């Protein structure tokens, strides 16, 4: 059977109230789980909602209250676990406090971020959460004019618009280089993705090179891949780098996804890790720790970042930058 949706009518709050034998205000209080109502009234309302297939009109509620219980996330990517982990950390806190998370993806495009932020603000969210500090002037302008809370995630180096939660990417890059240098590696290479688009990866690369310079060393070769990071991009990137810069003894990758690709390249080409080539990633993903030789990496506080960001918004915290730090994982690949 094909349903003609044009012939269907929307169930109204008044119809739910009539079916439940209560007033519309009681239905509203039950659905918002706020205010006074009896257990019996709640049961009747929820039964009527289920029977009628009623869906609350959130837009109407937003317009009536000049605000909403929405928290908007405008994130760069869902192709690796980093941002889903942030959403997971925030989601639990928001749900416990009767807020709803909504999100959109920019694909690391700052102009698209501006468009999506503008669209999200039309819903009058309580807060907008973004990745990093680098945004267009247009994005910052509409955020300032919105009156909602702004949270910048996964970085602490920059000028915060309001709240910021994360760690120093530059310090993470420095720590990665210092670890490899302490292990005796001297011919170091880099494999990463577009550093202009992923500004946090760019800061890590800068910190990595700064640490090499301080030690009187320099990068022996690098391969920057177009497009988003991925396991395949890391595999192809390491192949290209080793063809162009033979003799490397360690390679730093922009993240664990790409480092895993490098690891697979080594496995399929008889390159012993770390005897012939050491590998170092970033993010400390579970999958990188589950391979036969766990990746040397930086474990980042992704879930904790989302959790604290949500708590700061809900508790109406004053503007601040919260640095949660990071953990260096020695692993077995370096």
N, C-alpha and C positions, 0 to 999 in steps of 0.2 A: 504493500500500500504506500502511495506517495502522499505526503501531507502538504497541503497548500498553506504555507505559512502566512500568506497574505490574508487568508480567511480567519486566522487565529486572532483572538483578542487578548490583550494584556490583563492579567488578574490584578485588581487594585487592592490597596490597603483596606478600603471600605468593605470589599467583598470578603476578605479574610476576617475582618471584625464581625460581620454579619454571620459568617459560618461558625465562628467561635462563640458567638453570643456575648461579646464584650465590646467595649468602646475602641475607637481607632487609637486613642492615646495609649491604651493598655497594650495593643498589638505593637505599637512603636517601642514601648518600654521593654517588652519581652524580646523583640528582635535586636534591640541594642544592648540587652542584658544590663540595663541601667534604670534605676528608679524602683518604685514599689509595685509589686504584683504578687498574687497568691500562687502557690504551687499548682493549684487546680487551674487557674487562669492560664498559666504558662503551658500546661499540658494541652489545654484546649486550643490555644493559639498555634502551637507547634504542629498539632494534629491537622488543623485547618490549612496551615502553610504547606504541609506535605500533600494533603489531598488535592489542593487547588494548584500546586506547582508555582506558588508565589515566589517571585524574586524581588527583593527590596530595591528601590530606586536610589542608588547611592548618589547619583548626580543631584537629585532633588534634595537629598539630605545635606549635601555639600553647600548648595546654594542657600538653603535655609539657615545654615549655621555659620556661613562665611568662613568655613574651614573644613577640614576633614581629618579622618584618622588614617590617611594614607601616608606612607613614606616611600618616596620615589628614588629608585636606584638607576643611575645612568652610567653603565659600565662599558668598558672597551670590548670585552670578549667573553664568550662562553666555551671556547675551544679547548681550554684546559681547566683544571680544577680550582685555580686560584680564586676567581670571582664567585663561583658557586659556593666555595667554602666561606667567603665573606657573607654571602647571602644566608647561608645556613646559620652562621653565628648570630646575625642580626634577626633572622626570622623567628627564632625561638623566643627571644625577648619581646619582639613586637607582638607576636601572637598571644603571649601571656598577658600583655597589657591591652589587648583588643585593638591593635593597630594592624593595618594590612600593607604588606610590601608589594609594590609593583615595580617592574624594571623594563628597561630598553637597552639595546646594544648599539654602540657607536662604531664598532670595527676600527677603533683608533683614529677616527676622523673627527677633528676638532669642530669643523663646520657642522657636521651631523650632530655632534654633541649639543651644539647651540640650538639646533632645530628641535631636538628631542627634549632638552631642558624646557624650552618654551612650551612644548606640547604638554609636558608633565605639570608645569605650573598652572595650566588652565584648570586642573583638578583641585587647585588650592591645597597641596599637600602640607603636612606638618613640617616635613623636612625633605631636602634633596641631598642624596649622597652620590659623590662623584669620585673618580680615581685621580689621585695626584693633584698638583697645584696648577698645572699648565692648561689654561682655558682661553678661549677667545675673549676679547674685551666685551663683545656682545653678550656672551654667556654670563660674565661677571656682572654686567650692567643689569640684566633682567633678574639675576639672583638677588642683587642688592635691593632692587625695587619690589621684590616679591614679599618681603617681610617674613619669609619662612626660614627655618634653620638650614644651614648648609654644612655638610660634613665632607671633608676631603680625606680619602682613604689611601692607606698603603704607602704613605710618604710623610716625612716630617721636615724636609728641607725646602722651604719656600715661605711665602706670605699667606697665611691661612685667611680665608674669607670669613670664617667663623670658628668652627670646630675642625680639628684634624686628628686622625688616629692612624698610627702605623709604625714605621721604623725608618731609619736613614738608609736609603739605597746606596748612597755614596760610601757610607761606612761599611756596608755589606760588601761592596766591590773591593774596598781596601782590605778588609779581613780575608777575603778569598785569595787575593794576591799574596798577602803576608803569609798565609798558611802554606801556599805552594812554594814560596821562597824558603820558608823554614824547612821544608822537606827536601830542599836541595835542587829543585827544578830551576833552570836558568833560561831555556829557550821556550818561551811561552807564546801560545797563540790564542786567538779568540774566534768563536763562531757565534753569530747572533742574527737577529732580525732587524728590521728598520728602526734605527735608533732615534730618528727624528719623530716618528710616530709614537713609539713606546718610550716616552721620556724617562720613565723609571728605570728601564733597562739602560738607557743612555747615561743616567747618573751612576749606575753600577759600573759601567764600562769606564767612565771618567775616574771613579775612585780606584778601580783596578790599575789603570795606567799611572795614576798619581803614586800609588804604592810602589810600582815598579821603578818609577823615576827616582823616588826617594832612596831606593836601594841601589841606585846606579845601574839599573837595567832598563830594558825597553821591550816592547812587544815585537816578537819576531815575525808575526804574520797575523792577518785577520781575514775573515770571510763574513760579509754582511749579506744576508739573504733578503730578497724582496718578499713582501707579503707577511702573513701571520706566522708565528712560530709553530712548529710541529715536529713530531718525531722524524718524519721524512725529510723535512728541511734541515734538521740537524745532521742526519745521515749524509745527505748530499753536500751539506756545507763542510763537514769534516773531510770528505773525499776531495773536494776542490782545494781546501786549505793545504792538505798534505801533499797534493800534487804541485802546488805553487811554492810551498815552504817546507821542504823535506828536512828532517832532522829535529823537529820539535820534540820536546820531552814532556810537555803538558799543554792542555787546551782548556780554556775557561769558556763556558757556554752561557748564553744569556738567561737560560732557565733549564729546568730538569727535562722538559719535553725534548729540547734540542740535544741535551747531553745524552739522553737515552738513545736518540738516533745515532749519535757518535759512538756510543757503546756497541750498538748493533753493527755499525760499519766495521768496528775493530774485530768483533766476533767473526764476521763473514770474510775477513781479509787476513786472518792470522796475525793480527796485531795484539800482542800480549798487554793486558791492562793490569797493573800500572807499569810493568817492567819496561815495555817499549814506549808506552804513552800513557800519561796520567790524565784523568778527566775530572772536571769540577763543574757542578751545576749550580742551580739557585732555586729555592722554594722548599726543598726538603719534602717532595711529594712522596706519598706512601708507595706508589709504584716504583719510584727510584730506589726505595729501601728494600723492595721485595725481590729485586733481581739477584742472581747468584753472587755478584760483587756489589753491595750497596753503594750508591753514588756518594762521593764526597760532595757536600752541598751546604747551603745555608737554609735552615728551616725558618720560615717566616710565620708570624702570628696571624694567620688569615682568619680563622674562626674567632679568635680573641678580638681581632680588630672589629669585626662585624658586631660582636656582642657588646663591646664597650661603646661603639658608635651609637647603637640603639639605646643603650642605657643613658648616655649623655643627653640624647634628644628627649627621651621620656622624662628624665629628671630635670629638664630645663637648666642644664649646666651652663655656666658662663663660658664665653669663648676661651678656647685653650688648645694647645697642641699636646697630645698624649703619645709619648714614644714608648712602645712596648718592646723594643729591642728585637734581637734575633739570636739564633743558636747555630753555631758552626758544627756540622756533622762531619767527622773525619772519614767515615765510610771505608771502602776498600778499593776505590778506584784512583787514589792518589797516595 
